[in-house]
Amino acid sequence: MNAHDPKFSADPDLAQIHYGDGDYRIVRPGRYVRCAVTGAKIAIDALRYWNPVTQEAYAGPTEALQRWRELQAKGG
């Protein structure tokens, strides 16, 4: 999540998270993050899928795989 994004600052329930390899660090507390693929809200306690390289969260394994395929197609 980009802290400079107007959507981010307008919603106090939207958390800002730094995603690591096996865990994450909450930078700004909130109730949820948004899926990078679908835009769906993901409750912090339900967050299981993310990419530490792109700093993106995913709603589930299907979305994570879809994004991985997109990145591979781009050469990433």
Order of alpha helices (4+ residues) and beta strands (2+ residues): alpha-beta-beta-beta-beta-beta-beta-alpha
